[in-house]
Amino acid sequence: MKPVLPAAILTVPLAHRALHDAADGRPENSRAAIRAAIAAGYGIEIDLQLSSDGCAMVFHDNGLDRLAEASGPVRARTCSALQAIPLKGGDGEGIPELSEVLELVAGQVPLLIELKDQNGQMGLTDGALERATAEALKGYAGPVAVMSFNPNSVAELARLAPDIARGITTSAYDPAEWPELPRAVCDGLRGIPDFARTGSSFISHEAGDLPRPRVQALRNDGVPVLCWTVTSAAEETAARVFADNVTFEQYLSPLTS
């Protein structure tokens, strides 16, 4: 029997990459942004990339250039090296490891963890990031769920961490928005064909594409639908017609809907 998505992930708005605002010293996925989300009572969505020595690092991009004071791929550096690289817009803090973030959150608010695609084209995974994630989550008692755009990653999480709720991050897969993917891959993923195969408990779908019939058919079947990423109160109001909760940034979502 597949695990149930924790209720708190459906009832508390989720701060996208934590409650970030680099202008205020809180970069994406940083400790400062995570502390701010906890203090405000928001749920937290974070992203994971893999270090060269097999650690799950809380960081969005494959490359360091946009977000950190370094360049090159995240996967080319060790955990300790990444921890020492300052995040842009922060107070000098480095890239956190998942285990540290779990200690920081400690079940105070719900946590939604996205594993970034390590294959590059949503193909088969080597399992390294999934193993590191499952290991870090052992014994974690707070409300948590894991997800990925890559269904093969979700399937691997089902094998390694069967008791943790898992879902697929989904999209309209407009080829113009996904230049790294062949059109055939976009066309295949758009219909969410792997939901049953992966034993998923939910999806998190692109906010502007929520009315898609496949998405609403899943919701009508009782599948929780989260969405990414709303950036205003008006967008949130529109999204909540079609989704059960939102991932938000650039404004403060109301804590009671």
Residue pairs with C-beta under 8 A, 6 or more apart in sequence:
2 158
2 165
2 199
2 200
2 201
3 162
3 163
3 164
3 165
3 166
3 201
4 165
4 201
5 145
5 165
5 167
5 201
5 202
5 224
6 110
6 143
6 144
6 145
6 165
7 143
8 43
8 109
8 110
8 143
9 43
9 110
9 112
9 143
9 145
9 165
9 202
9 224
9 226
9 245
10 224
10 226
10 244
10 245
11 245
12 41
12 42
12 43
12 109
12 110
12 245
12 255
13 42
13 43
13 245
13 246
13 247
13 248
13 253
13 254
13 255
13 257
14 42
14 43
14 44
14 45
14 110
14 112
14 226
14 245
14 246
14 247
14 248
15 33
15 37
15 40
15 42
15 43
15 44
15 45
15 247
15 248
15 249
16 45
16 228
16 229
16 247
16 248
16 249
17 28
17 29
17 33
17 45
17 46
17 47
17 60
17 249
18 26
18 28
18 29
18 30
18 33
18 34
18 36
18 37
18 44
18 45
18 46
19 26
19 33
19 34
19 36
19 37
19 40
19 42
19 44
20 26
20 27
20 28
20 29
20 30
20 33
20 249
21 33
22 28
22 88
22 89
22 90
23 89
25 32
25 89
25 90
25 91
26 32
26 33
26 36
26 89
26 90
27 33
27 67
27 87
27 88
27 89
27 90
28 60
28 67
28 87
29 46
29 47
29 58
29 59
29 60
29 67
29 96
30 87
30 90
30 93
30 96
31 93
31 96
31 100
31 101
31 104
32 90
32 91
32 93
34 44
34 46
34 101
34 104
34 105
35 104
37 43
37 44
37 109
38 44
38 104
38 105
38 108
38 109
40 252
40 255
41 109
41 255
42 109
42 253
42 255
43 109
43 110
43 111
43 112
44 105
44 109
44 110
44 111
44 112
45 112
45 113
45 114
45 228
45 247
46 58
46 101
46 111
46 112
46 113
46 114
47 58
47 59
47 60
47 113
47 114
47 115
47 116
48 56
48 57
48 58
48 59
48 98
48 113
48 114
48 115
48 116
48 129
48 133
49 56
49 57
49 59
49 60
49 61
49 62
49 74
49 75
49 116
49 118
49 129
50 56
50 57
50 74
50 75
50 118
50 128
50 129
50 132
51 57
51 74
51 75
51 77
51 78
51 79
51 81
51 82
52 75
52 76
52 77
52 78
53 78
53 79
54 128
54 131
54 132
55 78
55 79
55 82
55 97
55 98
55 132
56 97
56 98
56 99
56 129
56 132
56 133
56 136
57 74
57 79
57 82
57 95
57 96
57 97
57 98
58 95
58 96
58 97
58 98
58 101
59 67
59 68
59 74
59 82
59 95
60 67
60 116
61 67
61 74
62 73
62 74
62 75
62 116
63 71
63 72
63 73
63 74
64 70
64 71
64 72
64 73
64 74
64 77
64 85
65 71
65 72
66 88
67 87
67 88
68 85
68 86
68 87
68 88
68 95
69 85
69 86
69 87
69 88
70 77
70 85
74 82
74 95
75 118
77 85
79 97
82 94
82 95
83 94
83 95
83 96
83 97
84 94
85 94
85 95
86 92
86 93
86 94
87 93
87 94
87 95
96 104
97 136
98 113
98 132
98 133
98 136
99 136
102 111
102 136
102 137
102 140
105 111
105 142
106 142
107 140
107 141
107 142
107 143
108 142
109 142
110 142
110 143
110 144
111 142
111 143
111 144
111 145
112 144
112 145
112 147
112 204
112 226
112 247
113 133
113 144
113 145
113 146
113 147
114 146
114 147
114 148
114 149
114 169
114 204
115 129
115 130
115 133
115 146
115 147
115 148
115 150
115 153
115 157
116 129
116 148
116 149
117 148
117 149
117 150
117 153
118 125
118 126
118 128
118 129
118 150
118 153
119 125
119 150
119 152
120 180
121 180
121 181
121 182
121 185
122 149
122 150
122 151
122 152
122 181
122 185
122 189
123 150
123 152
124 152
125 150
125 152
125 153
125 156
127 156
127 160
129 153
130 153
130 156
130 157
130 160
130 161
131 160
133 146
133 157
133 160
133 161
134 157
134 160
134 161
134 164
137 144
137 146
137 161
137 164
144 164
144 165
145 164
145 165
145 166
145 167
145 201
145 202
146 154
146 157
146 161
146 164
146 165
146 166
146 167
147 154
147 166
147 167
147 168
147 169
147 202
147 204
148 154
148 157
148 168
148 169
149 168
149 169
149 170
149 171
149 189
151 168
151 189
151 194
151 197
151 198
154 166
154 167
154 168
154 194
154 198
154 200
155 194
155 197
155 198
155 199
157 164
157 166
158 166
158 198
158 199
162 199
165 201
165 202
166 198
166 199
166 200
166 201
167 200
167 201
167 202
167 203
167 204
167 226
168 192
168 194
168 195
168 198
168 200
168 203
168 204
169 203
169 204
169 205
169 228
170 189
170 192
170 203
170 204
170 205
170 206
170 215
171 177
171 178
171 189
171 190
171 205
171 206
171 209
172 190
172 206
172 208
172 209
172 212
173 181
173 186
173 187
173 189
173 190
174 186
175 181
175 183
175 186
178 186
191 214
192 203
192 214
192 215
192 218
194 200
195 203
195 218
195 223
201 223
201 224
202 223
202 224
202 225
202 226
203 215
203 218
203 223
203 224
203 225
203 226
204 225
204 226
204 227
204 228
204 247
205 212
205 215
205 225
205 226
205 227
205 228
205 243
206 227
206 228
207 227
207 228
207 229
207 230
207 235
207 239
207 243
207 246
209 215
210 216
210 225
210 227
210 239
210 241
210 242
210 243
211 242
215 225
215 242
216 242
218 225
219 225
219 242
219 243
219 244
224 244
224 245
225 242
225 243
225 244
226 243
226 244
226 245
226 246
226 247
227 239
227 242
227 243
227 245
227 246
227 247
228 247
229 247
229 248
229 249
230 236
230 239
230 246
230 247
230 248
230 253
231 248
231 249
231 250
231 251
232 250
232 251
233 251
233 253
233 254
236 246
236 248
236 253
239 246
240 246
240 257
246 253
